[in-house]
Amino acid sequence: MAEGKIALVTGAAKGIGRAIALALAAEKVTVVVNYNGSKERAEAVVEEIKALGADGYAYQCNVADTEATRLMVKEIFDRYGRLDILVNNAGITRDNLIMKMSEEDFDAVIAANLKGCFNTIKAVSRQMLKQRAGRIINITSVSGILGNVGQANYAASKAGIIGLTKTMAREFASRGITVNAIAPGFVDTDMTQVLPEQIKEKVTAQIPLGRFGKPEDIANMAAYLASEKAGYITGQIISVDGGMAI
């Protein structure tokens, strides 16, 4: 499928990002594990990648930082000479009702989630256009499609990613680069495990399949979109949410 390719997965030290990195590694893709927080977790993912017979390394970078992102991508191109797959997974939440939400919390979420996507795509664009090939996969959210109480910043950032995805798909299509987004629903990760049981039960009742997703559910779709089999799919927002956004 994607054997021998080079991938960058942002926010890959845990959760959905880790699952995507491992799904790509299972296809013998070399994976750069971007992280912003825990070096130990990121390096543990690299060890898991190597155990699957693939290669990769960990790189610390806050993708909201334009220059740091540029330098990260430059190092990847310097090391491998190419980048075939970019997965924009890094994201944060700072939930609150809008009347209580601080400007700082709004700006931080937009910077990490939306500007982070812009930064990585811009950084890889020139080389991918020269390659006349590439796969860009952005992780948005059901919140960006439906909205969600207490998530004005997060839902806005994820809705922005949808617009960015469709625009980049149009800009890059003539050079053979596909750009798609996956919109996960509620997935069993660190981000959702902190939710009170009462909230989890209420959310589960809104999911037709009656359960939270697993990180692997998202990773399987990302691996497919990164493969040659998905070469005629671009500009699409694919919901992997148990039917929540029907």
C-alpha angles and dihedrals in degrees: 000000000000100000114154094019126130119232137186115203115186120212089016101147094092147358120011093354092055091048091051092049091052094045090054092044089054086062089052094254117153106238129203105206108213117198138166102193126026116038090184093056092047093050090048088056090051089054090051089050091053091048087059090057097256132109136234147126141224123255124188114218137139101226090206085071106084098200095044089051091050091052092048092053091044090055091051092052091044091052101041105016092231147037118214104174131036119185114188103203104137113117145144138202131219100175124194141127109276094247088059098036115111123223088239092057092047093049094045093055094045090048096049099039107032106019088043089061091047091050096051095043092049091047094053097036102088094050095042090051089052090049090051087217139078148123121231117187120183123195110222124161146238083249089065090055102039103020121232133227111255094017106089090135097042096043091047092050092049093045087051089055089057091056091044091051094052093046094048090048089058094045096048104035096093089060095052096256117136122206120193138156134219118212108203121198121211107328127187100253138124088275094060100032090074091061115109114255090244091059092045090054092048092050093046089055088060094054113088092210088053101229145074116261126248124238088245090062089064094038093056091056092046091052090050093049089049092053132088089250090071096053094120096049118093139145092025130139106209116196116215097178111118090260096303095135097046 
